[in-house]
């Protein structure tokens, strides 16, 4: 049978890793949230406009192969 020291170490390790750390309890700065949201709302559209059709196709092919090519 395993020694008591090993059993204690295993129980302590699993108790720490079994519960996720809650990071959503920290307060957020409303100004940062607003600016981040604004950038996120227009980011995809602006990126799509700036990419050439060839580059957009390369990205789409890579995404499709990553999703269905397995």
N, C-alpha and C positions, 0 to 999 in steps of 0.2 A: 504493500500500500504506500501511497505518497506520504512524505513526511508532513507534519502539521505546518511547517514553515511554507512549504509550497502551496498548500491549500489556502493559507492566509493570503499569500501573495496573489494567487489566482482570484480569490474572492474580492480583494481590494481592486485589482485591475479591472475586473468585469463590472464592479459597481461604479467605477469612474467612467467607463466607456459606454455603459448601458443607457445613460441619460444624456440626451443632446443638450448642448449649451444654448440657452436662449439669448440671442443677441437682439431680438426685437424689443426688449424691455428698455433699451437705452433710448433716451430722448433724441429726436432728430431736429436739426435746424430747419425750420420751414422754408427759409430762403434757399438753402441748398437743395431741398426736395423740389422746389418749384423750378429752379434752373436746370436741374438734372432731368426733370420731366420734359421741359421744353426742348432740350437738346435731343432727348430720346424720341420725341414725337416727329421731329423733322429729319432725324439722322438717316433713316433708311431711304427716304425719298430723295434726299440730296445725293446720297451715295449712288443710288441707281441712275440718277441723271448724269453724274460725272463719269460713270464707267462706260467704256466703249461696248458695243454689242458683242464683240469677240470675247472681251473679258467677262461680261455677264454670262455668256455661254460657258466659258471655262469653269466659272464658279458653280453654275447649275449642274454641269456634268459631274464635277467633283462631289457635290452634295448628293446627287442621285446615286452615284457609285458607293458613297459612304453609307447611304441609307439602305439600298437594295442590293448592293454588290457582294454581300457577305455569303 
